[in-house]
Amino acid sequence: MANMSTPKASNSSSVTTFILLGFADHPELQALLFVTFLGIYLLTLVWNLALIFLIRRDSHLHTPMYFFLSHLSFTDICYASTVAPKMLTDFFREKKTISFLGCAAQFFFFVGLGLTECFLLTAMAYDRYAAISTPLLYMAIMSQGLCTCMVVGAYAGGFLSSLIQASSIFRLHFCGPNIINHFFCDLPPVLALSCSDTFLSQIVNFLVVVTVGGTSFLILLISYGYIVAAVLKIRSVEGRRKAFNTCASHLMVVALLFGTSLFMYLRPSSSYSLGRDKVVSVFYSLVIPMLNPLIYSLRNKEIKDALWKVLEKKKMFS
């Protein structure tokens, strides 16, 4: 477990600012890391915005699957933006400070957007189940009203869960030290700085992760169980291949997000390694949001066709 010292908790904190160490332990790599992370963040913005633009512009992509995908891209942009701008500017600052409220806000939005993405991926699994299992009733089942409710529910569920987690952590007493050995306000390093008994906060956060992650994972398993059963009933090999291809991108994104999240947040605190955890954090906070639009686009003929239409139209007017 993290810090288990017993001074009495307080609703107010004597710490008003935190210091983020970031990657200060590798001064010789600062320039390379800055250029690398800036490139990743810019690619995240460009690729996700391009995907949203294509989906909004092409009427052939106005389907439930792409409706969810556009919100996934929007979530990825916001998710990376809760971390990247602050991290990048800190490379040029001698003292990398963040206020107590700023730290709480960063944690709230980062976790809220991450959990929203879990809910969106779960909704997308149900969408794939409806498309493959009942293709003739697909548009009737996945109506615009249902899709909108699922997206609103994903945002509401994600940020409500995040509010519970943030409240359980930042109500604790932080009396110093105030140095966070990380590049943003993540759960393990922040919790380790508390002067209060953190047992209850750890239990609350564990329950939130298990409830959200477990429920989402269960729905994913059930959806894909029905999908596999439906695909096996398809007689043609080509038909089976097309059906599995529609799910391959989604499964890859699910594996990346759930795998790294479970590794980070469902481990005993004794197994934390600051160096390794920073690398994993870079992967799920910056790299995954950059990869998601690529994973969905490279194997998707409809998105490729929409992109070629835009490029051809641009050539005509150039």
C-alpha positions as CSV (number, residue, x, y, z in Angstrom):
1,M,0.0,0.0,0.0
2,A,1.0,3.6,-0.4
3,N,1.6,6.0,2.5
4,M,0.0,4.6,5.6
5,S,1.1,7.1,8.2
6,T,-1.4,8.1,10.7
7,P,-1.5,11.9,11.3
8,K,-5.1,13.1,11.4
9,A,-6.6,13.9,8.0
10,S,-7.8,17.4,7.3
11,N,-10.1,18.8,4.8
12,S,-7.7,21.6,4.1
13,S,-4.1,21.2,2.9
14,S,-1.0,23.0,4.1
15,V,0.6,22.3,0.7
16,T,-0.5,25.0,-1.9
17,T,1.7,23.9,-4.8
18,F,3.3,20.7,-6.0
19,I,6.6,20.4,-7.9
20,L,6.6,18.0,-10.8
21,L,10.0,16.4,-11.4
22,G,9.0,15.2,-14.9
23,F,12.1,13.8,-16.6
24,A,14.6,15.9,-14.7
25,D,16.6,12.7,-13.8
26,H,17.7,12.6,-17.5
27,P,19.0,16.1,-18.2
28,E,21.0,14.8,-21.2
29,L,17.8,13.7,-22.9
30,Q,15.7,16.9,-22.3
31,A,15.9,18.2,-25.9
32,L,15.3,14.7,-27.5
33,L,12.3,14.1,-25.2
34,F,10.8,17.5,-25.9
35,V,11.0,17.0,-29.6
36,T,9.6,13.5,-29.4
37,F,6.7,14.4,-27.1
38,L,5.9,17.5,-29.1
39,G,5.8,15.4,-32.3
40,I,3.5,12.8,-30.7
41,Y,1.1,15.5,-29.4
42,L,0.9,17.3,-32.7
43,L,0.3,14.0,-34.5
44,T,-2.4,13.2,-32.0
45,L,-4.1,16.6,-32.7
46,V,-3.8,16.3,-36.5
47,W,-4.9,12.7,-36.9
48,N,-7.8,12.9,-34.5
49,L,-9.1,16.2,-35.9
50,A,-8.7,14.9,-39.4
51,L,-10.8,11.8,-38.5
52,I,-13.5,14.0,-37.0
53,F,-13.5,16.2,-40.1
54,L,-13.8,13.2,-42.4
55,I,-16.7,11.7,-40.4
56,R,-18.6,15.0,-40.2
57,R,-18.0,15.8,-43.9
58,D,-18.8,12.4,-45.6
59,S,-22.4,11.4,-45.5
60,H,-21.4,7.7,-46.0
61,L,-19.8,7.9,-42.5
62,H,-22.9,9.1,-40.8
63,T,-23.6,5.8,-39.1
64,P,-23.6,4.8,-35.4
65,M,-20.1,3.3,-35.6
66,Y,-18.5,6.5,-36.9
67,F,-20.6,8.6,-34.5
68,F,-19.0,6.8,-31.6
69,L,-15.6,6.9,-33.3
70,S,-15.8,10.7,-33.7
71,H,-16.4,11.0,-29.9
72,L,-13.5,8.7,-29.2
73,S,-11.3,10.9,-31.3
74,F,-12.6,14.0,-29.4
75,T,-11.9,12.3,-26.1
76,D,-8.4,11.3,-27.2
77,I,-7.6,15.0,-28.1
78,C,-8.9,16.2,-24.7
79,Y,-7.2,13.3,-22.8
80,A,-3.8,14.0,-24.3
81,S,-4.3,17.8,-23.8
82,T,-4.7,17.4,-20.0
83,V,-1.1,16.3,-19.8
84,A,0.9,17.3,-22.9
85,P,0.8,21.1,-22.8
86,K,1.9,21.3,-19.2
87,M,4.6,18.7,-19.6
88,L,6.0,20.4,-22.7
89,T,6.2,23.8,-21.2
90,D,7.9,22.3,-18.1
91,F,10.9,21.4,-20.2
92,F,11.7,25.1,-20.3
93,R,11.1,25.8,-16.6
94,E,13.6,25.6,-13.8
95,K,10.8,25.1,-11.2
96,K,8.0,22.9,-12.5
97,T,5.2,23.8,-10.2
98,I,1.5,23.2,-10.3
99,S,-1.0,24.5,-7.8
100,F,-3.0,22.2,-5.5
101,L,-6.2,23.0,-7.3
102,G,-4.5,22.7,-10.7
103,C,-3.2,19.3,-9.7
104,A,-6.7,18.2,-8.6
105,A,-8.2,19.6,-11.8
106,Q,-5.7,17.8,-14.0
107,F,-6.3,14.5,-12.2
108,F,-10.1,15.0,-12.4
109,F,-10.1,15.6,-16.2
110,F,-7.4,13.0,-17.0
111,V,-9.2,10.2,-15.1
112,G,-12.7,11.4,-16.3
113,L,-11.7,11.3,-19.9
114,G,-9.9,8.0,-19.5
115,L,-13.0,6.4,-18.0
116,T,-15.2,8.0,-20.6
117,E,-13.1,6.3,-23.2
118,C,-13.7,3.0,-21.5
119,F,-17.5,3.5,-21.7
120,L,-17.3,4.6,-25.3
121,L,-15.3,1.5,-26.2
122,T,-18.0,-0.6,-24.5
123,A,-20.7,1.2,-26.4
124,M,-18.8,0.5,-29.6
125,A,-18.6,-3.2,-28.8
126,Y,-22.4,-3.3,-28.4
127,D,-22.7,-1.5,-31.8
128,R,-20.5,-4.1,-33.5
129,Y,-22.7,-6.8,-31.9
130,A,-25.8,-5.3,-33.3
131,A,-24.3,-4.8,-36.7
132,I,-23.0,-8.4,-37.0
133,S,-25.7,-10.3,-35.1
134,T,-28.8,-8.5,-36.5
135,P,-27.7,-6.6,-39.6
136,L,-31.3,-6.2,-40.9
137,L,-32.4,-4.5,-37.7
138,Y,-29.1,-2.7,-37.1
139,M,-30.2,0.9,-37.9
140,A,-33.5,0.4,-36.0
141,I,-31.7,-0.9,-32.9
142,M,-28.9,1.7,-33.0
143,S,-31.1,4.7,-33.4
144,Q,-29.8,8.2,-33.2
145,G,-31.6,8.6,-29.9
146,L,-30.0,5.5,-28.4
147,C,-26.5,6.5,-29.7
148,T,-26.8,10.0,-28.2
149,C,-28.0,8.5,-24.8
150,M,-25.0,6.1,-24.8
151,V,-22.5,8.9,-25.5
152,V,-24.0,11.2,-22.9
153,G,-24.0,8.3,-20.4
154,A,-20.3,7.6,-21.2
155,Y,-19.3,11.2,-20.4
156,A,-21.6,11.3,-17.3
157,G,-20.4,8.0,-16.0
158,G,-16.7,8.8,-16.6
159,F,-16.7,12.2,-14.9
160,L,-18.9,11.1,-12.0
161,S,-16.5,8.2,-11.3
162,S,-13.6,10.7,-11.6
163,L,-15.2,13.1,-9.2
164,I,-15.5,10.2,-6.6
165,Q,-11.8,9.4,-7.1
166,A,-10.6,13.0,-7.0
167,S,-12.7,13.8,-3.9
168,S,-11.3,10.7,-2.0
169,I,-7.7,11.8,-2.8
170,F,-7.6,15.6,-2.5
171,R,-9.6,15.7,0.7
172,L,-6.5,14.2,2.4
173,H,-4.0,16.2,4.3
174,F,-0.8,17.1,2.3
175,C,1.7,18.7,4.7
176,G,4.9,18.1,2.7
177,P,7.0,17.0,0.9
178,N,5.4,18.4,-2.2
179,I,7.6,16.9,-4.9
180,I,5.8,14.6,-7.3
181,N,8.2,12.3,-9.1
182,H,6.2,12.3,-12.3
183,F,5.3,14.5,-15.3
184,F,1.6,14.9,-14.2
185,C,-0.6,14.4,-11.2
186,D,-1.3,10.7,-11.4
187,L,-2.8,8.6,-8.7
188,P,0.1,6.6,-7.2
189,P,2.7,9.5,-6.9
190,V,0.1,12.0,-5.5
191,L,-1.3,9.5,-3.0
192,A,2.2,8.7,-1.8
193,L,2.7,12.4,-0.6
194,S,-0.3,12.4,1.7
195,C,0.3,12.8,5.4
196,S,-3.0,11.1,6.2
197,D,-4.0,7.4,6.3
198,T,-4.7,6.7,2.7
199,F,-6.3,3.3,3.2
200,L,-9.9,4.5,2.6
201,S,-8.8,6.5,-0.5
202,Q,-7.1,3.4,-1.9
203,I,-10.2,1.3,-1.3
204,V,-12.5,3.9,-3.0
205,N,-10.2,4.2,-6.0
206,F,-9.9,0.4,-6.2
207,L,-13.6,0.0,-6.2
208,V,-14.1,2.6,-8.9
209,V,-11.6,1.0,-11.1
210,V,-13.0,-2.5,-10.6
211,T,-16.6,-1.3,-11.0
212,V,-16.0,0.7,-14.2
213,G,-13.3,-1.6,-15.6
214,G,-15.0,-4.8,-14.6
215,T,-18.5,-3.8,-15.9
216,S,-17.0,-2.5,-19.2
217,F,-14.9,-5.7,-19.6
218,L,-17.9,-7.9,-18.8
219,I,-20.0,-6.2,-21.4
220,L,-17.2,-6.4,-23.9
221,L,-16.8,-10.2,-23.3
222,I,-20.5,-10.8,-23.7
223,S,-20.7,-8.7,-26.8
224,Y,-17.8,-10.4,-28.4
225,G,-19.1,-13.8,-27.3
226,Y,-22.3,-13.1,-29.3
227,I,-20.3,-11.7,-32.2
228,V,-18.1,-14.8,-32.5
229,A,-21.2,-17.0,-32.3
230,A,-22.8,-14.9,-35.1
231,V,-19.7,-15.0,-37.3
232,L,-19.4,-18.8,-37.0
233,K,-22.8,-19.1,-38.5
234,I,-21.7,-17.2,-41.7
235,R,-21.1,-19.9,-44.3
236,S,-18.6,-18.1,-46.6
237,V,-15.0,-17.6,-45.6
238,E,-15.0,-14.1,-47.2
239,G,-18.0,-13.2,-45.1
240,R,-16.4,-14.3,-41.9
241,R,-13.2,-12.4,-42.8
242,K,-15.1,-9.2,-43.3
243,A,-17.0,-9.6,-40.1
244,F,-13.8,-10.2,-38.1
245,N,-12.1,-7.2,-39.8
246,T,-14.8,-4.9,-38.6
247,C,-13.9,-5.8,-35.0
248,A,-10.1,-6.1,-35.3
249,S,-9.4,-2.4,-34.9
250,H,-11.8,-2.1,-31.9
251,L,-10.2,-5.1,-30.2
252,M,-6.7,-3.7,-30.7
253,V,-7.7,-0.4,-29.1
254,V,-9.4,-2.1,-26.2
255,A,-6.4,-4.3,-25.5
256,L,-4.0,-1.3,-25.5
257,L,-6.2,0.9,-23.2
258,F,-7.4,-1.8,-20.8
259,G,-4.0,-3.6,-20.6
260,T,-2.0,-0.5,-19.6
261,S,-4.7,0.8,-17.3
262,L,-5.0,-2.5,-15.4
263,F,-1.2,-2.7,-15.1
264,M,-1.1,0.8,-13.6
265,Y,-4.0,0.9,-11.3
266,L,-4.7,-2.7,-10.1
267,R,-1.3,-3.5,-8.7
268,P,-0.1,-3.5,-5.1
269,S,1.8,-0.3,-4.3
270,S,4.9,-2.3,-3.4
271,S,5.3,-3.1,-7.1
272,Y,5.6,0.5,-8.2
273,S,8.7,1.5,-10.1
274,L,9.0,5.2,-10.8
275,G,11.1,4.8,-14.0
276,R,9.0,2.0,-15.5
277,D,5.7,3.7,-14.5
278,K,6.7,6.9,-16.3
279,V,7.3,5.0,-19.5
280,V,3.9,3.2,-19.1
281,S,2.3,6.6,-18.4
282,V,3.7,8.1,-21.5
283,F,2.3,5.2,-23.5
284,Y,-1.3,5.4,-22.2
285,S,-1.5,9.2,-21.9
286,L,0.2,10.2,-25.1
287,V,1.0,7.3,-27.5
288,I,-2.4,5.5,-27.3
289,P,-4.4,8.7,-28.3
290,M,-2.0,9.1,-31.2
291,L,-2.4,5.5,-32.3
292,N,-6.2,5.2,-32.0
293,P,-7.1,7.1,-35.2
294,L,-4.4,5.2,-37.2
295,I,-5.6,1.8,-36.0
296,Y,-9.2,2.7,-37.0
297,S,-8.2,4.3,-40.3
298,L,-5.5,2.1,-41.9
299,R,-7.7,-1.0,-42.1
300,N,-10.9,0.9,-42.9
301,K,-11.9,1.2,-46.5
302,E,-14.7,3.7,-45.9
303,I,-12.4,6.1,-44.2
304,K,-9.7,5.7,-46.9
305,D,-12.3,6.4,-49.6
306,A,-13.5,9.5,-47.7
307,L,-9.9,10.7,-47.5
308,W,-9.3,10.2,-51.2
309,K,-12.5,12.1,-52.0
310,V,-11.2,15.1,-50.0
311,L,-7.7,14.9,-51.6
312,E,-9.1,14.6,-55.2
313,K,-11.4,17.5,-54.6
314,K,-8.5,19.6,-53.3
315,K,-6.6,18.7,-56.5
316,M,-9.5,19.9,-58.7
317,F,-9.5,23.4,-57.0
318,S,-5.7,23.7,-56.8
